[in-house]
């Protein structure tokens, strides 16, 4: 049976702890992630995503009060 997340008991929510990673381990993980995703970074953004980003930016600028951009 699937869980109904609309009726969950938030009083039992698990608090996540911040991981303690050494700077050298953080650097190593960062280098590994950059190496794994380097090809993806160089790919062009699909037109569909570009259009969605433009629409989001337009909506955000319409909602922001004048002078706060």
Buried (B, 14 or more C-beta within 10 A) or exposed (E): EEEEEEEEEEEEEEEEEEEEEEEEEEEEEEEEEEEEEEEEEEEEEEEEEEEEEEEEEEEEEEEEEEEEE
